[in-house]
Amino acid sequence: MGKNYLEELNKPQREAVKYCDGPLLVIAGAGSGKTRVLTYKIVHMLVNDYEPWRILALTFTNKAANEMTDRIKAMVGEKTAARLWMGTFHSIFARILRAHAEKLGFKSNFTIYDTADSKSLIKSIIRFMDLDDKVYKPSMVQNIISWAKNRLISPEMYSANSELLQLDRHAKRPLLHEIYRMYRARCLEANAMDFDDLLYYTNLLFRDYPDVLRHYQEFFRYVLVDEYQDTNFAQHLIVKSLTAESGNLCVVGDDAQSIYSFRGANIGNIINLRQQYANLKTIKLEQNYRSTQNIINAANSLIDKNKNQIKKTIFSENDPGERISVIKCYSDFDEAGTIASKISQLRMTTHDSFSDFAILYRTNAQSRVLEESLRKRNIPYRIYGSVSFYQRKEIKDAVAYLRLAVNPSDDEAFRRIVNYPARGIGETTVNNLVAGAMNSQVSLMEACSDIRRYAPEVKPAGATKLMAFAGMIRNFAEMVSENQYADRVVDEILRRSGLMELFTHDRTPENISRLENLQELKSAVKEFVDNTLETDGDTVPTLSAFLQLVSLSTDQDESGNDDDHVSLMTVHAAKGLEFNNVLIVGVEDDLFPSMMAKNSLNEVEEERRLLYVAITRARNHCVISYASSRFRNGMTTASRPSPFLGDIDPKYLKMLNTGSKSSSFSDSYTDSYSRTTTGSFRQRPAERTPVFTPAPTTRTAPQPSSGNFTVHDVSELTVGMTIEHSRFGKGTINAINTEMSDPRITVHFETEGDKTLILKWAKFNIL
């Protein structure tokens, strides 16, 4: 083919495509044509006599690989494109491992375990070792083993690491290293690798067999990597090993969009790449083709506050566009209604379809009130990256308990929860009970009332556990029959069933999300009770009435299957997508940034990058909202706007306010804010409430009585000393731990309880 494809590129894109003389870092800002550059670069190499089978292109998703392959096929033909080594990290390195499996103790036909397979094996090991699965939770063990593998920590290295062993002893799981050792051994015996093994064993293969590494170093004439800011240590080391001799590497990414540290991604891989490759050439793609000038300028002013970044100036030559609307709402209820109204309003002026709209939020639990508001206005929607609130497993499990309490004859609900959380009622016991109930034509609950009569095949131990479960359900049913308020019944059910406790102790990101969703369910019930009493004081807000409401909510009238729908998703799920209109909700302190991500500068900067990603999804209109109060953890809590809003230059913002509960819009607040010398927003003296100023990370903490909080060395501290923390108030030091690499103290605060503080980050005064 001719070289006219180069004419379709701007100057820096063309430079990146043509440069093949050494290591290349392409910093591709949001909407700057990253995929086009990668695609055209491969085409350019093919045109210039690179053999396709000697080009290795690594992506993070099959979707990205398929999209690039399709574009290349259209330009060079299917036969040539099919010979490229293009795919995800895991698929490419599984291919290499199958060719050399015997060297690692495997056969070439090894099985690849998915997450469920891996978890099942861990469960069987925990049972074999006769360990308590409430302490050694399989999901927790799985996460730690994954963490170790992605840092190339073998079972032997784990067992020899005193700091890791100390952490496990402190968490009352001292045999975790033994589980890891046995897990590795069982996988070898089963000729199986899990997803993490595909990277772990590739690194081992290259480390222990230099002839194999040399073969692939010479075989791959050029290596390209997409989304390099998302690579973890294991992936980075593989890429470094393959290109150590030739330096023929092109990595494309954007440090400003590095938002996956919880998956092991290391932003340092892209920021510090020059330290690995002394002759690294860097090309910045700074022209955004997606968004209006105002949206890009606002995003730039936000991300500029991050210290750990590769400096660049993204610009747009699109229309200037409107300023970003920032809407202050009374509550999350008001916010949901306001957002739905805003969508209707924008559709009238833009004539966009529903599919041109996206609502983004920080946590999945925020979707519930938004879903309800959209349904009331007949706005079709679809949940992405998750499922609808009432279709999430933990919510369906909880609702099954509620259904069984209201209707003890509900056999489907019974079967779903009889052994969840686990209470030692096995599948055989349940099957015998079901068979007996069906033969006698009674419900499962009724069969439990006389197991010897209805299900004689059930063994005594199983019968005892079934009767205990049935007794608990009968207690719940009594509360329902007494017409107790729904929120009281639900609180009791979630507590006594063990559902809340199930996710409380294992603080993995997944379990934190599940716990938040259960808290959101409690909030929904409380709102239902309050609304019922407010609108009709003579009506008792029963659990039965709430379930009728839920049954309508779970149907959704097939709105999720419409071609034209509003997209609802977390900001993490939105990365790589774009919409004409983006509405970002809940931009409040302790929510965005998350309360769980404020322990270090790195965590705060990642949260800021997350908001940057959210804003840059928008082409034409961006709306940001926050609420003055939010229903969380079963109570209404005062909220403050996110300090990140103060990081955005106010000339790119338009302040709005829901002037009444009808969620009307007003521009009257546009000019009522002034910029302070510190760069934060404050209302003018006539309006005393500060806006967009950093808030304490814990709302209940008392205001500190003095300032100048500083970090302290462990040598300054003693047990029993009283301190005043910048966030948590006054407290007493109960313990000092110097065994970790970062010394820390345990403090009992008057209003916050016990907190563990890492000394190099914690700021406080000694009283």
Disulfide bonds with the S-S distance in Angstrom:
none
